[in-house]
Amino acid sequence: MYQMAAYCRLSKEDAEDGVSESIENQIKLIREYVRRTDDLNLADIYIDDGCSGLYFENRPEFQRMMRDIYDGRIGGVITKDISRLGREHIETSNYIERVFPSLGIRYIAILDGVDSVSGRNEELAQFKTLFNDMYSRDISRKIRGALSVQKRRGQFVSGFAPYGYVKDPDDRHRFLVDEEAAEVVRHIFHLYQEGYSKNGIARKLNQEKILAPSEYKRKVLGLKYVNALEKAETKGWSYSTVNMILKNRVYTGAMVQHKSEKNHIDR
C-alpha cells in the first residue's frame, strides 16, 4: 500500500481562470482517484495556494512534503496534472525522472494519465512539462505587454498611490489628491526652500507629530500597506523618507514608471 501525498497548487493567475483549477476541485479529484485505487492510501494533503509553478524552493508546503518524503512518511505523490507539480520544464522533469525515482517515490498525474509504477505516458510527461513551460512564458509576455500599453497611456499600474495621492475609486489607474497628505508634502518643499536640511525636516515633522507615509496609509487610509524598506524598529520621519519625497517627480505632475525590471514569471 502506497502512502500518498496529495499535492495541490494554485497560482494567482490560475485562480482567475475559474473553478476548474481550484484547490477544492484538485482535492476532490485526488480523493476520488485514491478511493477507486486498491493500492493507494492518502497520507496527507499539501496545499500551496497563490504560489508560482516555476519555483519549487518558494513553496512552503512542497518543501514540507519533501521533508516528509525524506523522513519516510510518504511513498508517493499524486497531483491533478503535471502542471500542478510545476510549470518549469527542467526542474519539473528532474523531479519526475530523477528525484522521485531515486527516492522510490511513485508519481501520479491523474488527468495526464501518468503513473511511474506502470510506466504509463512517460513520453507524454516529458512533452507536458515542456508545453507547460512554454505556456507560462507566453502568459508572462502577454501580461508584460498589457502593462506596457497601460504605462504608455500614462495609467498607473502599481499597487499603492504615492503619498499625497489616493486612487480614484472609479478608475484605479488614476490619482486623486489626498489633501491632508498633500499639505504635508507642500510643507516639506517649503521647509526645504527655507534652507532646512533633510534631517532637519524629518526632525521637525516628528516634533509636529505628523504621521510618516507608511503609518498614514495604514492608520488613516486603512490600507494594508507594507514598505519593504521600512525597518521594524524605526518609526516616524527619516532622512530617506524626506529625500524620497523631494526627489519624486510625481509631485511635479509627471508619471514615472518602469524604472527597473526583474525577470519573473508567475505561473
C-alpha positions in Angstrom: 0.0 0.0 0.0 1.5 3.3 -1.1 1.2 6.2 1.4 0.4 9.1 -0.9 0.9 12.8 -0.6 -1.8 14.8 -2.4 0.0 17.9 -3.7 -2.3 20.8 -4.7 -1.1 24.2 -6.1 -2.8 27.3 -7.3 -1.1 30.5 -8.6 -2.9 33.9 -8.7 -3.3 33.6 -12.4 -4.7 30.1 -12.2 -7.3 31.4 -9.7 -8.5 33.9 -12.3 -9.1 31.1 -14.8 -12.0 29.8 -12.9 -13.1 27.0 -10.5 -11.6 24.2 -12.7 -8.2 24.7 -11.2 -9.4 25.4 -7.6 -7.8 23.8 -4.6 -11.2 22.2 -3.7 -11.5 20.7 -7.2 -8.0 19.3 -7.0 -8.6 17.7 -3.6 -11.9 16.2 -4.7 -10.4 14.7 -7.8 -7.4 13.2 -5.9 -9.6 11.7 -3.1 -11.9 10.1 -5.7 -8.9 8.6 -7.6 -7.3 7.2 -4.4 -10.7 5.8 -3.2 -11.0 3.8 -6.5 -7.4 2.5 -6.5 -6.7 -0.5 -4.3 -3.0 0.1 -3.5 -3.2 3.8 -2.6 -3.8 5.4 0.8 -4.0 9.2 1.2 -1.4 10.0 4.0 -1.5 13.8 3.9 -2.6 16.8 1.8 -0.1 19.6 0.9 -1.5 22.9 -0.4 0.4 25.8 -1.9 -2.2 28.5 -2.6 -1.1 31.5 -4.6 2.3 30.0 -5.5 4.1 30.1 -8.8 4.6 26.9 -10.7 8.1 27.8 -11.7 9.8 28.0 -8.3 9.9 24.9 -6.1 12.0 26.5 -3.3 9.5 29.2 -2.7 6.6 26.8 -1.9 6.4 26.0 1.8 4.1 23.1 1.5 6.1 21.5 -1.3 9.2 21.7 0.9 7.2 20.2 3.9 6.2 17.4 1.6 9.8 16.7 0.6 10.9 16.6 4.2 8.2 14.0 4.9 9.4 12.0 1.9 13.0 12.1 3.2 11.7 11.1 6.6 10.0 8.0 5.1 6.4 9.1 5.9 5.4 9.4 2.2 5.8 6.7 -0.5 4.2 8.6 -3.4 3.0 11.9 -4.8 -0.3 12.5 -6.6 -1.4 15.6 -8.4 -4.3 16.6 -10.6 -2.0 17.0 -13.5 1.7 17.7 -14.2 1.2 21.5 -14.2 0.1 21.4 -10.5 3.5 19.9 -9.7 5.4 22.5 -11.7 5.4 24.5 -14.9 9.2 24.9 -15.4 10.4 22.2 -17.8 13.9 21.3 -16.5 13.1 21.3 -12.8 9.7 19.6 -13.1 11.2 16.9 -15.3 14.1 16.5 -12.8 11.6 15.7 -10.0 9.6 13.3 -12.2 12.5 11.5 -13.8 15.3 11.7 -11.2 14.4 12.8 -7.7 11.2 10.8 -7.2 12.6 7.6 -8.7 15.9 7.8 -6.8 13.8 8.0 -3.5 11.5 5.2 -4.5 8.6 7.6 -4.8 5.6 6.8 -7.0 4.3 9.8 -9.0 0.8 10.0 -10.4 -0.7 12.9 -12.5 -4.3 11.9 -12.9 -5.6 13.9 -15.9 -2.4 13.3 -17.8 -2.6 9.5 -17.2 0.9 9.4 -15.8 1.8 6.7 -13.2 5.5 5.9 -12.6 4.8 2.4 -11.4 3.2 1.2 -14.6 5.4 3.5 -16.7 2.3 4.9 -18.4 2.7 8.0 -20.5 6.3 8.7 -19.7 6.9 10.3 -23.1 3.7 12.4 -22.6 5.1 13.6 -19.2 8.2 15.0 -20.9 6.2 16.7 -23.6 3.7 18.2 -21.0 6.5 19.7 -18.8 7.9 21.5 -21.9 4.4 22.6 -23.0 3.6 23.9 -19.5 6.9 25.9 -19.5 6.1 27.4 -22.9 2.6 28.3 -21.8 3.9 30.1 -18.7 6.3 32.2 -20.7 3.7 33.1 -23.2 1.3 34.2 -20.5 4.1 36.3 -18.9 4.9 38.0 -22.2 1.2 38.9 -22.7 0.9 40.3 -19.2 4.1 42.5 -19.6 2.7 43.7 -23.0 -0.6 44.7 -21.5 1.1 46.6 -18.7 3.4 48.4 -21.1 0.4 49.6 -23.1 -1.1 51.0 -19.9 2.1 52.7 -18.9 2.5 54.4 -22.3 -1.0 55.7 -21.8 0.1 57.3 -18.5 -2.0 54.9 -16.4 -0.7 53.9 -13.0 -0.3 50.2 -12.7 1.4 49.7 -9.2 -0.3 48.6 -6.0 -0.5 51.9 -4.0 -0.7 55.5 -4.9 2.3 57.7 -3.8 2.0 59.6 -0.5 -0.2 62.7 -1.1 -2.5 60.9 -3.6 -5.2 58.2 -3.5 -6.5 56.0 -6.2 -9.7 57.2 -7.9 -12.4 54.7 -6.8 -13.9 54.9 -10.3 -10.6 54.4 -12.1 -7.8 52.6 -10.2 -5.2 53.8 -12.8 -5.9 57.4 -12.0 -4.8 59.5 -9.0 -6.8 62.0 -6.9 -5.1 64.4 -4.5 -5.3 63.5 -0.8 -5.5 67.0 0.6 -4.4 66.0 4.2 -1.2 64.3 3.0 -0.7 66.8 0.1 -0.5 69.6 2.7 2.4 67.7 4.4 4.2 67.3 1.0 3.8 71.1 0.4 5.1 71.7 3.9 8.2 69.6 3.2 9.0 71.5 0.0 8.5 74.9 1.7 10.9 73.9 4.6 13.5 72.7 2.0 13.2 76.0 0.2 13.7 77.8 3.5 17.1 76.0 3.9 16.2 73.2 6.2 18.3 70.0 5.7 16.6 66.7 5.0 17.4 65.5 8.5 16.2 68.8 9.9 12.9 68.4 8.0 12.5 64.9 9.4 13.1 66.1 13.0 10.6 69.0 12.6 7.9 66.7 11.2 8.4 64.3 14.1 8.2 67.2 16.6 4.9 68.2 15.0 3.7 64.6 15.5 2.9 64.2 11.8 2.5 60.5 10.8 5.1 59.2 8.4 3.8 58.0 5.0 3.7 54.3 5.9 1.9 54.9 9.2 -0.5 57.4 7.5 -1.5 54.8 4.8 -2.2 52.2 7.5 -3.8 54.3 10.3 -5.6 57.0 8.3 -6.4 55.5 4.9 -6.9 52.0 6.3 -4.6 50.3 3.7 -2.8 47.0 4.3 0.4 48.7 3.3 3.9 47.2 3.8 7.1 49.0 2.9 9.9 46.5 2.3 12.5 49.2 3.1 10.8 50.1 6.4 12.7 49.0 9.5 10.6 47.5 12.3 12.5 49.4 15.0 12.3 52.7 13.2 9.1 54.9 13.3 8.4 58.4 12.1 10.1 60.5 9.5 13.7 60.0 8.5 16.2 61.4 6.1 15.4 58.7 3.4 11.7 59.4 3.6 12.1 63.1 3.1 14.7 62.6 0.4 12.4 60.3 -1.5 9.6 62.8 -1.5 11.8 65.7 -2.6 13.2 63.6 -5.5 9.9 62.1 -6.6 8.8 63.6 -9.9 5.2 62.6 -9.3 4.8 65.8 -7.3 5.6 67.9 -10.5 2.7 66.2 -12.3 4.9 63.6 -14.1 4.1 59.9 -14.1 7.3 57.8 -13.9 7.1 54.1 -14.0 9.1 51.0 -15.0 12.4 52.4 -13.5 13.6 48.8 -13.0 12.8 45.4 -14.3 13.0 41.9 -12.9 12.8 38.6 -14.8 9.8 36.9 -13.2 7.1 34.5 -14.5 4.3 33.7 -12.1 2.6 30.5 -13.2 
